[in-house]
């Protein structure tokens, strides 16, 4: 397989998952796409460490994670330099679902918002491990490689994150209709 073919396949296989990971980690969709595209551009122009990596998914998630951390550092620096200057935030689009009653749609939206809020309130390392596992489908070993921690630490982060989510969403579980 040529480098071009390999790179194209790698991009197609991982781009969407990496964007979702970046969005769930707190970036807006356009920022997430920029970060992921930058990672692939750097990969294209630089050496090819990905081919020799144990897991290309873990390598790419780690690269995106580091790119997001660098971007966050730049944003904090910019904010300090330009106090009071704030970027406009885009509100997420509203999808219309005409197949369900409005009260059910409102309840689903409220639950989705509660879940997103609960995830956002998790400790950063637990949130990161959980999102890498649930959203990106990485194994504990791959997550450990991305986060530069041991596998047992990853499992602990995920267990604590799930326990915190259960606790924060207990009210929703109690009011949910029986199947």
VOBA-1610 file (N, C-alpha, C; in pm, whole numbers, padded with zeros to 5 digits, always signed):
BEGIN
Unk+00086-00118+00000Unk+00000+00000+00000Unk+00090+00123+00000Unk+00060+00216-00089Unk+00142+00338-00095Unk+00110+00429+00022Unk+00198+00524+00048Unk+00176+00618+00157Unk+00048+00698+00135Unk+00023+00739+00010Unk-00099+00817-00019Unk-00225+00736+00011Unk-00227+00613-00033Unk-00343+00527-00010Unk-00362+00500+00139Unk-00251+00470+00205Unk-00257+00444+00349Unk-00307+00567+00424Unk-00255+00683+00392Unk-00294+00806+00461Unk-00442+00836+00437Unk-00487+00823+00314Unk-00628+00848+00280Unk-00719+00755+00360Unk-00683+00626+00367Unk-00765+00530+00442Unk-00765+00562+00590Unk-00650+00601+00642Unk-00637+00638+00783Unk-00727+00758+00813Unk-00725+00856+00724Unk-00810+00975+00740Unk-00957+00937+00740Unk-00998+00857+00643Unk-01138+00816+00633Unk-01182+00734+00754Unk-01093+00650+00805Unk-01127+00564+00918Unk-01142+00642+01049Unk-01065+00748+01067Unk-01055+00810+01198Unk-01109+00953+01209Unk-01129+01023+01099Unk-01164+01164+01104Unk-01290+01192+01187Unk-01399+01123+01156Unk-01526+01150+01226Unk-01516+01118+01376Unk-01454+01006+01411Unk-01439+00971+01552Unk-01355+01075+01626Unk-01249+01121+01563Unk-01164+01221+01627Unk-01238+01354+01644Unk-01318+01392+01547Unk-01398+01515+01559Unk-01498+01503+01673Unk-01567+01389+01682Unk-01663+01369+01791Unk-01593+01373+01926Unk-01476+01312+01935Unk-01398+01314+02059Unk-01366+01458+02098Unk-01322+01538+02003Unk-01286+01677+02031Unk-01408+01759+02072Unk-01522+01734+02008Unk-01646+01805+02044Unk-01689+01768+02185Unk-01685+01638+02217Unk-01725+01594+02350Unk-01627+01641+02458Unk-01506+01676+02416Unk-01407+01727+02510Unk-01422+01876+02532Unk-01517+01938+02463Unk-01547+02078+02491Unk-01527+02175+02376Unk-01484+02131+02261Unk-01466+02223+02149Unk-01594+02234+02067Unk-01612+02348+02004Unk-01721+02363+01909Unk-01689+02277+01787Unk-01789+02240+01709Unk-01768+02149+01595Unk-01662+02204+01499Unk-01669+02334+01466Unk-01573+02390+01372Unk-01432+02389+01430Unk-01419+02418+01560Unk-01287+02413+01624Unk-01234+02270+01625Unk-01323+02175+01653Unk-01283+02034+01656Unk-01233+01991+01518Unk-01305+02029+01414Unk-01262+01993+01279Unk-01127+02054+01246Unk-01106+02179+01288Unk-00977+02245+01263Unk-00864+02171+01334Unk-00886+02134+01459Unk-00783+02064+01536Unk-00749+01931+01468Unk-00851+01855+01432Unk-00828+01724+01370Unk-00760+01740+01234Unk-00803+01838+01157Unk-00739+01862+01027Unk-00593+01901+01046Unk-00565+01984+01145Unk-00426+02023+01173Unk-00341+01901+01208Unk-00397+01810+01286Unk-00323+01688+01322Unk-00290+01609+01195Unk-00387+01594+01105Unk-00362+01519+00983Unk-00264+01592+00890Unk-00270+01725+00886Unk-00175+01801+00804Unk-00034+01782+00858Unk-00018+01791+00991Unk+00114+01770+01050Unk+00164+01628+01024Unk+00072+01533+01030Unk+00108+01394+01003Unk+00152+01378+00858Unk+00085+01445+00767Unk+00116+01435+00624Unk+00254+01495+00594Unk+00284+01610+00656Unk+00409+01679+00627Unk+00527+01630+00709Unk+00499+01564+00818Unk+00607+01520+00906Unk+00646+01376+00881Unk+00724+01321+00972Unk+00760+01179+00961Unk+00636+01093+00979Unk+00645+00968+00946Unk+00531+00877+00952Unk+00536+00786+01075Unk+00527+00843+01196Unk+00534+00757+01315Unk+00409+00671+01331Unk+00303+00711+01266Unk+00176+00641+01281Unk+00183+00499+01227Unk+00254+00479+01120Unk+00264+00344+01061Unk+00329+00246+01157Unk+00421+00295+01239Unk+00488+00206+01332Unk+00422+00204+01470Unk+00320+00286+01490Unk+00250+00291+01618Unk+00174+00160+01640Unk+00162+00121+01766Unk+00090-00001+01800Unk-00056+00013+01758Unk-00116+00125+01788Unk-00256+00150+01753Unk-00267+00288+01691Unk-00304+00293+01565Unk-00316+00423+01500Unk-00427+00506+01566Unk-00533+00441+01612Unk-00641+00515+01679Unk-00590+00580+01807Unk-00514+00507+01885Unk-00460+00563+02010Unk-00363+00677+01979Unk-00278+00658+01880Unk-00182+00762+01843Unk-00255+00889+01801Unk-00356+00874+01715Unk-00429+00990+01665Unk-00507+01059+01777Unk-00569+00981+01866Unk-00641+01042+01978Unk-00544+01121+02066Unk-00426+01065+02088Unk-00326+01135+02167Unk-00282+01264+02099Unk-00263+01258+01968Unk-00224+01377+01893Unk-00333+01483+01899Unk-00460+01443+01887Unk-00571+01538+01896Unk-00579+01595+02036Unk-00561+01510+02136Unk-00565+01557+02275Unk-00459+01663+02299Unk-00337+01637+02253Unk-00229+01734+02271Unk-00256+01862+02192Unk-00312+01850+02073Unk-00345+01968+01993Unk-00453+02051+02064Unk-00550+01983+02126Unk-00654+02057+02199Unk-00594+02128+02320Unk-00505+02060+02391Unk-00440+02123+02507Unk-00360+02245+02463Unk-00288+02234+02353Unk-00214+02348+02301Unk-00307+02461+02262Unk-00418+02426+02199Unk-00514+02528+02160Unk-00574+02597+02283Unk-00608+02520+02385Unk-00662+02578+02507Unk-00562+02670+02574Unk-00436+02634+02571Unk-00331+02718+02629Unk-00323+02851+02553Unk-00331+02844+02421Unk-00328+02966+02340Unk-00449+03054+02369Unk-00565+02991+02384Unk-00687+03067+02413Unk-00675+03138+02547Unk-00626+03068+02649Unk-00608+03131+02780Unk-00512+03248+02772Unk-00405+03232+02698Unk-00307+03340+02683Unk-00371+03458+02612Unk-00445+03431+02507Unk-00513+03537+02433Unk-00612+03612+02521Unk-00686+03537+02603Unk-00783+03600+02693Unk-00715+03693+02792Unk-00602+03649+02842Unk-00529+03735+02936Unk-00480+03861+02866Unk-00437+03847+02742Unk-00386+03963+02669Unk-00498+04057+02626Unk-00610+04003+02594Unk-00723+04082+02545Unk-00842+04068+02639Unk-00826+04117+02757Unk-00931+04106+02858Unk-01060+04170+02807Unk-01166+04099+02828Unk-01296+04152+02788Unk-01335+04118+02646Unk-01241+04078+02561Unk-01275+04043+02423Unk-01325+03899+02420Unk-01445+03880+02376Unk-01503+03746+02374Unk-01549+03712+02232Unk-01527+03588+02197Unk-01572+03541+02066Unk-01719+03505+02074Unk-01789+03529+01966Unk-01930+03490+01959Unk-01939+03338+01956Unk-02037+03289+02028Unk-02056+03144+02031Unk-02178+03110+01948Unk-02161+03007+01870Unk-02273+02959+01789Unk-02361+02870+01874Unk-02491+02883+01858Unk-02582+02794+01930Unk-02604+02671+01844Unk-02616+02557+01909Unk-02634+02435+01831Unk-02766+02439+01754Unk-02767+02375+01640Unk-02887+02373+01557Unk-02998+02294+01623Unk-03119+02321+01582Unk-03235+02254+01638Unk-03289+02159+01533Unk-03301+02034+01569Unk-03357+01940+01474Unk-03504+01920+01506Unk-03581+01897+01403Unk-03725+01882+01420Unk-03759+01734+01403Unk-03826+01678+01501Unk-03869+01539+01497Unk-04021+01539+01504Unk-04087+01513+01393Unk-04232+01519+01389Unk-04297+01385+01422Unk-04216+01281+01445Unk-04272+01148+01472Unk-04307+01124+01617Unk-04276+01216+01707Unk-04302+01195+01849Unk-04378+01315+01905Unk-04455+01292+02010Unk-04529+01402+02072Unk-04432+01506+02131Unk-04472+01633+02133Unk-04385+01739+02182Unk-04336+01718+02324Unk-04421+01663+02412Unk-04376+01644+02549Unk-04263+01540+02557Unk-04270+01437+02473Unk-04163+01337+02471Unk-04035+01399+02416Unk-04047+01483+02314Unk-03929+01550+02258Unk-03866+01642+02361Unk-03951+01713+02436Unk-03900+01803+02539Unk-03829+01724+02649Unk-03887+01610+02685Unk-03825+01526+02788Unk-03691+01470+02741Unk-03687+01426+02615Unk-03561+01375+02558Unk-03455+01485+02555Unk-03496+01604+02515Unk-03402+01717+02509Unk-03350+01750+02649Unk-03439+01748+02747Unk-03398+01778+02884Unk-03303+01670+02936Unk-03332+01544+02905Unk-03245+01436+02947Unk-03108+01447+02879Unk-03109+01474+02749Unk-02983+01489+02676Unk-02901+01604+02735Unk-02967+01712+02769Unk-02897+01826+02830Unk-02843+01788+02969Unk-02922+01713+03044Unk-02877+01669+03177Unk-02755+01578+03166Unk-02757+01489+03068Unk-02643+01399+03047Unk-02520+01479+03007Unk-02537+01573+02913Unk-02423+01655+02869Unk-02368+01737+02985Unk-02455+01792+03067Unk-02411+01871+03182Unk-02337+01782+03282Unk-02391+01663+03306Unk-02327+01570+03399Unk-02190+01528+03348Unk-02178+01503+03219Unk-02049+01466+03160Unk-01951+01583+03172Unk-01999+01704+03144Unk-01913+01823+03151Unk-01864+01848+03294Unk-01940+01806+03394Unk-01903+01829+03534Unk-01809+01721+03589Unk-01784+01617+03512Unk-01692+01512+03557Unk-01550+01568+03565Unk-01468+01510+03650Unk-01326+01549+03650Unk-01268+01525+03509Unk-01176+01610+03467Unk-01129+01607+03329Unk-01071+01472+03286Unk-00994+01408+03371Unk-00933+01281+03333Unk-01038+01170+03322Unk-01136+01170+03412Unk-01243+01073+03405Unk-01329+01093+03282Unk-01360+01220+03252Unk-01439+01253+03133Unk-01365+01209+03008Unk-01236+01238+03003Unk-01156+01202+02886Unk-01154+01051+02866Unk-01130+00975+02972Unk-01125+00829+02962Unk-01261+00773+02918Unk-01367+00825+02976Unk-01502+00778+02942Unk-01535+00807+02796Unk-01503+00927+02750Unk-01533+00963+02611Unk-01449+00883+02513Unk-01324+00860+02548Unk-01240+00778+02460Unk-01295+00636+02448Unk-01348+00585+02559Unk-01403+00449+02557Unk-01538+00445+02485Unk-01630+00532+02526Unk-01767+00524+02477Unk-01785+00586+02338Unk-01724+00699+02313Unk-01742+00767+02186Unk-01647+00718+02078Unk-01523+00695+02117Unk-01422+00659+02018Unk-01399+00509+02009Unk-01450+00434+02106Unk-01440+00289+02101Unk-01301+00235+02126Unk-01218+00311+02197Unk-01083+00264+02226Unk-01085+00164+02341Unk-00988+00074+02342Unk-00974-00021+02451Unk-00903+00047+02568Unk-00904-00018+02682Unk-00835+00038+02799Unk-00687+00056+02772Unk-00627-00036+02700Unk-00484-00025+02668Unk-00458+00095+02577Unk-00545+00115+02479Unk-00529+00229+02388Unk-00550+00361+02462Unk-00649+00363+02550Unk-00675+00484+02629Unk-00555+00513+02719Unk-00499+00409+02778Unk-00381+00426+02864Unk-00267+00488+02785Unk-00250+00444+02661Unk-00145+00500+02575Unk-00172+00647+02544Unk-00298+00679+02511Unk-00334+00818+02479Unk-00313+00909+02599Unk-00356+00863+02716Unk-00352+00947+02836Unk-00219+00938+02912Unk-00132+00851+02867Unk-00001+00830+02933Unk-00016+00789+03080Unk-00106+00693+03103Unk-00128+00637+03237Unk-00136+00485+03223Unk-00146+00416+03336Unk-00157+00270+03331Unk-00301+00230+03298Unk-00315+00105+03257Unk-00449+00053+03225Unk-00538+00052+03348Unk-00484+00019+03463Unk-00565+00016+03585Unk-00612+00157+03622Unk-00530+00258+03593Unk-00572+00396+03618Unk-00688+00434+03527Unk-00681+00390+03403Unk-00790+00415+03308Unk-00919+00352+03360Unk-00911+00228+03403Unk-01029+00158+03454Unk-01086+00229+03577Unk-00998+00280+03662Unk-01042+00354+03780Unk-01112+00483+03739Unk-01052+00556+03644Unk-01115+00681+03595Unk-01254+00654+03540Unk-01267+00549+03461Unk-01396+00517+03398Unk-01497+00475+03504Unk-01456+00392+03598Unk-01547+00346+03703Unk-01597+00465+03786Unk-01506+00555+03822Unk-01547+00673+03900Unk-01638+00765+03820Unk-01607+00780+03691Unk-01691+00865+03606Unk-01832+00808+03594Unk-01842+00677+03573Unk-01975+00615+03562Unk-02052+00625+03694Unk-01983+00607+03805Unk-02049+00621+03936Unk-02100+00763+03955Unk-02020+00861+03917Unk-02061+01001+03930Unk-02181+01030+03839Unk-02181+00975+03718Unk-02294+00995+03628Unk-02420+00931+03683Unk-02408+00810+03737Unk-02525+00744+03797Unk-02583+00830+03908Unk-02495+00885+03990Unk-02539+00968+04102Unk-02606+01096+04052Unk-02544+01162+03954Unk-02599+01288+03904Unk-02729+01269+03827Unk-02746+01152+03767Unk-02865+01128+03686Unk-02966+01037+03757Unk-02950+01019+03887Unk-03039+00932+03964Unk-03184+00978+03954Unk-03206+01108+03955Unk-03343+01161+03947Unk-03410+01120+03816Unk-03334+01115+03708Unk-03390+01075+03579Unk-03422+00926+03579Unk-03339+00846+03642Unk-03363+00702+03646Unk-03487+00669+03727Unk-03512+00747+03834Unk-03628+00722+03919Unk-03758+00757+03849Unk-03757+00859+03760Unk-03880+00903+03695Unk-03900+00838+03559Unk-03805+00756+03514Unk-03818+00692+03383Unk-03930+00589+03387Unk-04011+00583+03277Unk-04118+00484+03272Unk-04059+00343+03262Unk-04129+00249+03320Unk-04085+00107+03315Unk-04100+00055+03173Unk-04006-00029+03128Unk-04012-00082+02990Unk-04125-00180+02971
//
